[in-house]
Amino acid sequence: MSVSRLAKNLKGSEIIKIAGEINELKKQGQKIANLTIGDFDSSIFPIPEELKEGIKKAYDDCQTNYPPADGLLSLRESVSNFLKERYSLDFNVNEIQISSGSRPLIYATYLALVDPGDKVIYPAPSWNNNHYCDLTGAKGIAVSATAENNFMLTADDLRPHISGVTLLALCSPLNPSGTMFSKKDLEEICDLVIEENKKRSSGEKPLYILYDQIYSMLTFGEHGHYNPVSLRPAIKEYVIYIDGASKCFASTGVRVGWGFGPENVISKMRTVIMHMGAWAPKPEQTAMAGFIKNTKAVDTYLSSFKQHIQESLNTLYTEFKQLKAEGFNVDAIEPMGAIYLTVKIDYAGKTTPDGKTLSTSEDINFYLIKEAKAAFVPFSAFGTDSSVNWFRASVGGCSLEDIKAMLPRIKEALGKLKVMSYEL
């Protein structure tokens, strides 16, 4: 049967291929330390108790019919207050849109702003922007970011590509790297966007920023989160924020996200989401409206949650740095935010004990899955070339004990490659 050109050209998730390999080994009874998924094992990281009880009560109260297309007013009011308290951002309820997690909000931003053939800039690596470009017929421009700048783009990286662009898709803390914009770098990007919009004629589309800050409350140590409008208030009419409860409250399955920005854009996003039926469930909206007003409960949860996430990230980081000090060709970037650690495992060109040459980052990853029972996601799944031997390690679905048990296996597996390379 014939299908649409869109359907023919769409690519599936690269991470699914890795999941298939993991699941096959699990069927054989093998236990894999799975650091691939950007999710949480709810037995390790449960949602806040107050939120859970609020959801149960909302179901008991029969809050099970359709919610309003823009989201419950009570939730939009709570989000508006939450933004003021946490970020000093002033957005009224008509500038806020609720949806079933952040994905529909990202897609709705693309659909509301981008016509087929329009240019969209995004970093490589980044999450799913290439697929959203495919879905909307946009011309995606993936700008390579480097380890030297923690895989975060700078204004100088963007400047050669910015002319005629409709949308600049940014994320901080970044999925997949877990790194963040510095204040200076984000200020310079905002200045670039403001400068570009001043050049455009009244008939031209402005340049918008999609700013995904879904991990903004998961930051560590001295690293602080910055956002465009707080740094440059003049840019407010050009920024659409993506945010929500999925990551900061380990609530990926609760499906409550919120986007906010200029009302003329949010109103169009609202219509898109309405026609998709991508609203968050009413009981979950009701519970979230109450929970994020409870400052003490939010702060108590985040304090404990962040401590456990950081402990896992720091353990990985410290051990990879130790391996590097011992002469292994690995590295890691200090954890800054989110649930991810960026690790380098540069063993392309080495030969495995069974005689196979590892040519790409994908080869290295599948070798570690089989030999070390450890699974990462190569940055090639996020838009970089497969010769870039950097990987995402996600700690949300793995216990600290499993991480600690995995690390000697990685050392042993890489040690075998090290020995083989000396013998050749």
C-alpha positions as CSV (number, residue, x, y, z in Angstrom):
1,M,0.0,0.0,0.0
2,S,1.1,3.5,-0.8
3,V,1.7,6.0,2.1
4,S,2.3,9.7,2.1
5,R,5.7,11.2,1.3
6,L,5.9,12.4,4.9
7,A,5.4,8.8,6.2
8,K,7.9,7.4,3.7
9,N,10.6,9.8,4.8
10,L,10.0,9.8,8.5
11,K,12.7,8.2,10.6
12,G,12.1,6.3,13.8
13,S,13.9,6.9,17.0
14,E,17.6,5.9,16.9
15,I,17.3,5.0,20.6
16,I,14.7,2.3,19.8
17,K,17.5,0.3,18.0
18,I,19.5,0.3,21.1
19,A,16.5,-0.6,23.2
20,G,15.9,-3.6,20.9
21,E,19.4,-4.9,21.6
22,I,19.0,-4.4,25.3
23,N,15.6,-6.2,25.4
24,E,17.0,-9.1,23.4
25,L,19.7,-9.6,26.0
26,K,17.2,-9.3,28.8
27,K,15.2,-12.1,27.3
28,Q,18.3,-14.2,27.7
29,G,18.3,-13.4,31.4
30,Q,21.1,-10.9,31.3
31,K,21.0,-7.8,33.5
32,I,21.9,-4.6,31.7
33,A,22.7,-1.3,33.4
34,N,20.5,0.8,31.1
35,L,21.6,4.4,30.9
36,T,19.9,5.1,27.7
37,I,16.4,6.3,28.5
38,G,15.6,9.9,29.6
39,D,13.1,8.6,32.1
40,F,12.9,7.6,35.7
41,D,12.5,4.2,37.4
42,S,9.6,5.1,39.6
43,S,10.7,2.6,42.3
44,I,13.9,4.6,42.6
45,F,12.5,8.1,41.9
46,P,8.8,8.2,42.8
47,I,6.7,11.3,42.1
48,P,6.1,13.7,45.1
49,E,3.7,12.1,47.6
50,E,1.5,15.3,47.7
51,L,1.1,15.2,43.9
52,K,0.2,11.5,44.0
53,E,-2.4,12.0,46.7
54,G,-3.8,15.0,44.8
55,I,-4.2,12.9,41.6
56,K,-6.0,10.1,43.5
57,K,-8.3,12.6,45.1
58,A,-9.2,14.2,41.8
59,Y,-10.2,10.8,40.4
60,D,-12.2,10.1,43.6
61,D,-13.9,13.5,43.0
62,C,-14.8,12.4,39.4
63,Q,-12.7,15.1,37.7
64,T,-12.6,12.9,34.6
65,N,-14.3,14.8,31.8
66,Y,-12.6,17.0,29.1
67,P,-10.4,19.8,30.4
68,P,-10.5,23.2,28.7
69,A,-8.4,23.4,25.5
70,D,-5.9,25.8,27.1
71,G,-5.8,23.9,30.4
72,L,-7.5,24.4,33.7
73,L,-7.6,28.0,34.8
74,S,-6.5,27.0,38.3
75,L,-3.4,25.4,36.8
76,R,-2.6,28.3,34.5
77,E,-2.9,30.6,37.5
78,S,-0.6,28.3,39.6
79,V,1.9,28.2,36.7
80,S,1.8,32.0,36.4
81,N,2.6,32.4,40.1
82,F,5.2,29.6,39.9
83,L,7.1,31.4,37.1
84,K,7.1,34.7,39.1
85,E,8.4,33.0,42.2
86,R,11.0,30.7,40.6
87,Y,12.2,32.7,37.6
88,S,10.9,36.3,38.1
89,L,9.0,35.9,34.8
90,D,5.7,37.7,34.4
91,F,3.2,35.8,32.1
92,N,-0.5,36.0,32.5
93,V,-2.9,33.1,32.1
94,N,-3.6,33.9,28.5
95,E,0.1,33.6,27.7
96,I,0.2,30.0,29.2
97,Q,-0.8,26.8,27.4
98,I,-1.1,23.4,29.1
99,S,-0.6,20.1,27.3
100,S,0.1,16.4,27.8
101,G,3.8,16.9,28.5
102,S,6.2,19.1,26.6
103,R,6.3,17.2,23.3
104,P,3.0,18.6,22.0
105,L,4.1,22.1,22.9
106,I,7.3,21.7,20.9
107,Y,5.4,20.3,17.9
108,A,2.7,23.0,18.3
109,T,5.5,25.7,18.3
110,Y,6.8,24.4,15.0
111,L,3.3,24.2,13.5
112,A,2.4,27.7,14.7
113,L,5.5,29.4,13.4
114,V,7.2,27.3,10.6
115,D,6.0,26.9,7.0
116,P,7.4,24.2,4.7
117,G,10.7,25.3,3.5
118,D,11.4,27.7,6.4
119,K,14.8,27.5,8.0
120,V,15.1,26.2,11.6
121,I,18.5,26.2,13.4
122,Y,19.2,23.8,16.2
123,P,22.4,22.4,17.8
124,A,23.9,19.1,17.1
125,P,23.6,17.3,19.4
126,S,20.1,18.0,20.5
127,W,16.9,16.1,21.0
128,N,14.4,15.5,18.2
129,N,14.6,18.8,16.3
130,N,15.5,16.9,13.1
131,H,12.3,15.0,13.4
132,Y,10.2,18.1,14.1
133,C,11.7,19.6,11.0
134,D,10.7,16.5,9.0
135,L,7.2,16.7,10.3
136,T,6.7,20.3,9.3
137,G,8.7,20.3,6.1
138,A,11.2,22.8,7.5
139,K,14.8,23.1,6.3
140,G,16.7,22.1,9.3
141,I,20.2,23.6,9.9
142,A,22.1,21.5,12.5
143,V,25.0,23.6,13.8
144,S,27.7,21.5,15.4
145,A,28.5,22.2,19.0
146,T,31.8,21.1,20.5
147,A,33.1,19.6,23.7
148,E,35.3,22.7,24.2
149,N,32.1,24.7,24.9
150,N,30.3,21.9,26.7
151,F,28.3,21.2,23.5
152,M,26.4,24.5,23.9
153,L,26.2,26.8,20.9
154,T,27.5,30.4,21.0
155,A,26.5,33.5,19.1
156,D,29.6,33.1,16.9
157,D,28.5,29.6,16.0
158,L,25.0,30.8,15.0
159,R,25.9,34.1,13.3
160,P,26.8,32.6,9.8
161,H,23.5,30.8,9.6
162,I,21.0,33.3,11.1
163,S,19.9,35.2,8.0
164,G,16.4,34.3,6.9
165,V,15.8,31.8,9.7
166,T,12.4,31.5,11.3
167,L,13.1,29.5,14.4
168,L,16.1,28.9,16.7
169,A,15.5,25.8,18.9
170,L,17.5,25.9,22.1
171,C,17.5,23.8,25.3
172,S,19.2,24.4,28.6
173,P,20.1,22.3,30.5
174,L,20.6,20.4,27.3
175,N,19.4,17.0,26.4
176,P,21.6,15.0,25.7
177,S,24.7,16.7,27.3
178,G,23.4,17.8,30.7
179,T,25.3,21.1,30.2
180,M,24.0,24.6,30.3
181,F,24.3,28.1,28.8
182,S,26.6,30.5,30.6
183,K,25.0,33.9,31.3
184,K,27.4,35.5,28.8
185,D,26.8,33.1,26.0
186,L,23.0,33.3,26.3
187,E,23.1,37.1,26.5
188,E,25.1,37.2,23.3
189,I,22.6,34.9,21.5
190,C,19.7,37.1,22.6
191,D,21.6,40.1,21.3
192,L,22.1,38.4,18.0
193,V,18.4,37.6,17.7
194,I,17.4,41.1,18.7
195,E,19.8,42.5,16.1
196,E,18.6,40.2,13.4
197,N,14.9,41.1,14.0
198,K,15.7,44.8,13.8
199,K,17.1,44.2,10.3
200,R,13.9,42.5,9.0
201,S,11.3,44.3,7.1
202,S,7.7,44.5,8.3
203,G,6.6,41.9,5.8
204,E,9.2,39.3,6.9
205,K,8.7,36.7,9.6
206,P,10.6,37.5,12.8
207,L,13.2,35.2,14.2
208,Y,11.7,33.3,17.2
209,I,13.5,31.3,19.9
210,L,12.0,28.0,21.1
211,Y,13.5,27.8,24.6
212,D,13.2,24.3,26.2
213,Q,13.9,24.6,29.9
214,I,12.2,21.4,31.0
215,Y,15.2,20.6,33.2
216,S,15.7,24.1,34.6
217,M,15.1,23.1,38.2
218,L,17.6,20.2,38.1
219,T,20.9,22.2,38.3
220,F,23.9,21.3,40.4
221,G,26.6,23.0,42.4
222,E,27.5,26.5,41.3
223,H,25.7,26.2,38.0
224,G,22.6,28.4,37.6
225,H,19.9,28.4,35.0
226,Y,19.4,31.4,32.8
227,N,16.6,32.2,30.4
228,P,16.3,34.8,27.6
229,V,13.6,37.1,28.8
230,S,15.2,37.6,32.3
231,L,18.5,38.5,30.6
232,R,17.0,40.6,27.8
233,P,13.4,41.7,28.5
234,A,13.2,43.3,25.0
235,I,13.2,39.8,23.5
236,K,10.0,38.7,25.2
237,E,7.7,38.8,22.1
238,Y,10.1,36.4,20.3
239,V,10.5,33.6,22.8
240,I,8.3,30.6,23.3
241,Y,9.2,28.6,26.5
242,I,8.7,24.9,26.9
243,D,8.5,23.7,30.5
244,G,6.5,21.3,32.7
245,A,6.5,18.8,35.5
246,S,7.9,15.7,33.6
247,K,11.5,15.9,34.6
248,C,11.7,18.1,37.7
249,F,9.2,16.0,39.6
250,A,10.0,12.6,38.0
251,S,6.5,12.8,36.5
252,T,7.1,11.7,32.9
253,G,3.9,9.6,32.9
254,V,1.8,12.2,34.6
255,R,1.8,14.2,31.3
256,V,1.5,17.8,32.4
257,G,3.5,20.3,30.5
258,W,3.2,24.1,30.1
259,G,4.4,26.4,27.4
260,F,4.3,30.2,27.6
261,G,5.2,33.1,25.4
262,P,3.6,35.9,23.4
263,E,-0.2,35.6,23.4
264,N,-0.6,35.8,19.6
265,V,1.6,32.7,19.2
266,I,0.3,30.8,22.3
267,S,-3.3,31.2,21.0
268,K,-2.4,29.5,17.7
269,M,-0.5,26.7,19.6
270,R,-3.7,26.3,21.7
271,T,-5.7,25.6,18.5
272,V,-3.2,23.1,17.3
273,I,-3.2,21.3,20.6
274,M,-7.0,21.4,20.7
275,H,-7.2,19.7,17.3
276,M,-4.6,17.1,18.3
277,G,-6.5,16.4,21.5
278,A,-3.1,16.7,23.3
279,W,-4.4,18.1,26.6
280,A,-3.2,16.8,29.9
281,P,-5.7,14.6,31.9
282,K,-8.0,16.7,34.0
283,P,-7.2,14.9,37.3
284,E,-3.5,15.4,36.8
285,Q,-4.0,19.1,36.0
286,T,-6.1,19.5,39.1
287,A,-3.5,17.9,41.3
288,M,-0.6,19.8,39.7
289,A,-2.4,23.1,40.3
290,G,-2.4,22.4,44.0
291,F,1.0,20.9,44.2
292,I,3.1,23.7,42.6
293,K,1.4,26.2,45.0
294,N,2.8,24.2,47.9
295,T,6.2,25.8,48.1
296,K,7.4,23.8,51.0
297,A,6.4,20.5,49.4
298,V,8.1,21.4,46.1
299,D,11.3,22.5,47.8
300,T,11.5,19.5,50.0
301,Y,11.0,17.1,47.1
302,L,13.5,18.9,44.9
303,S,16.2,18.9,47.6
304,S,16.1,15.1,48.1
305,F,15.5,14.4,44.4
306,K,18.4,16.5,43.2
307,Q,20.7,15.1,45.9
308,H,20.2,11.5,44.6
309,I,20.5,12.5,40.9
310,Q,23.7,14.4,41.6
311,E,25.1,11.5,43.6
312,S,24.7,9.2,40.6
313,L,26.0,11.7,38.1
314,N,29.1,12.5,40.3
315,T,29.8,8.8,40.7
316,L,29.9,8.3,37.0
317,Y,31.9,11.5,36.4
318,T,34.5,10.6,39.0
319,E,35.0,7.1,37.8
320,F,35.4,8.1,34.1
321,K,37.9,10.8,35.1
322,Q,39.8,8.1,37.1
323,L,39.8,5.8,34.0
324,K,41.2,8.7,32.0
325,A,43.9,9.2,34.6
326,E,44.8,5.5,34.3
327,G,45.4,5.9,30.6
328,F,42.0,4.8,29.1
329,N,40.8,6.9,26.2
330,V,37.8,8.2,27.9
331,D,36.6,11.5,29.4
332,A,33.6,13.2,30.9
333,I,32.2,16.7,31.3
334,E,31.3,17.9,34.7
335,P,27.6,17.4,35.5
336,M,25.7,20.7,35.5
337,G,22.0,19.9,35.1
338,A,19.3,17.5,34.0
339,I,19.8,13.8,34.5
340,Y,22.6,13.3,32.0
341,L,26.4,13.0,32.0
342,T,28.4,13.5,28.8
343,V,31.1,10.8,28.5
344,K,33.7,10.2,25.8
345,I,34.6,6.6,24.9
346,D,37.0,6.9,22.0
347,Y,37.8,3.4,20.9
348,A,37.1,3.7,17.2
349,G,39.6,1.6,15.2
350,K,40.2,-0.8,18.0
351,T,39.6,-4.6,17.7
352,T,37.4,-6.6,19.9
353,P,38.5,-10.0,21.4
354,D,36.5,-11.8,18.7
355,G,38.3,-9.9,15.9
356,K,35.7,-7.2,15.1
357,T,36.9,-3.6,14.4
358,L,35.0,-0.9,16.1
359,S,34.4,1.7,13.4
360,T,31.7,4.0,14.8
361,S,30.3,5.3,18.1
362,E,27.4,2.8,17.5
363,D,29.9,-0.1,17.3
364,I,31.5,1.0,20.6
365,N,28.1,1.2,22.2
366,F,27.0,-2.2,21.1
367,Y,30.3,-3.7,22.2
368,L,29.8,-2.3,25.7
369,I,26.2,-3.6,25.8
370,K,27.4,-7.1,25.1
371,E,30.7,-7.1,26.9
372,A,30.1,-4.8,29.9
373,K,26.3,-5.1,30.2
374,A,26.2,-1.3,30.0
375,A,24.2,0.8,27.6
376,F,24.6,4.4,26.6
377,V,23.3,6.5,23.7
378,P,25.9,7.8,21.2
379,F,25.6,11.4,20.2
380,S,25.0,10.3,16.7
381,A,21.4,9.6,17.9
382,F,21.1,13.3,18.5
383,G,22.4,14.6,15.2
384,T,26.2,14.4,15.3
385,D,28.4,12.4,13.0
386,S,29.0,8.8,14.0
387,S,32.7,9.5,14.2
388,V,32.0,11.7,17.3
389,N,32.7,9.3,20.1
390,W,30.7,11.1,22.9
391,F,27.7,9.5,24.6
392,R,24.8,10.4,26.8
393,A,24.5,8.5,30.1
394,S,21.1,8.9,31.8
395,V,20.9,8.1,35.5
396,G,17.1,8.3,35.9
397,G,16.4,4.6,35.2
398,C,19.3,3.1,37.1
399,S,20.1,2.8,40.8
400,L,23.3,4.1,42.2
401,E,24.1,0.5,43.2
402,D,23.7,-0.7,39.6
403,I,25.9,2.2,38.4
404,K,28.7,1.3,40.8
405,A,28.5,-2.4,39.9
406,M,28.6,-1.5,36.1
407,L,31.8,0.6,36.3
408,P,34.3,-2.3,36.9
409,R,32.7,-4.1,33.9
410,I,33.3,-1.1,31.7
411,K,36.9,-0.9,32.8
412,E,37.4,-4.6,32.1
413,A,35.7,-4.4,28.6
414,L,37.8,-1.4,27.6
415,G,40.9,-3.1,29.0
416,K,40.4,-5.9,26.5
417,L,40.4,-3.4,23.7
418,K,43.4,-1.7,25.1
419,V,45.4,-5.0,25.2
420,M,44.2,-5.9,21.6
421,S,45.3,-2.6,20.2
422,Y,48.8,-3.1,21.7
423,E,49.1,-6.6,20.2
424,L,48.2,-5.4,16.6
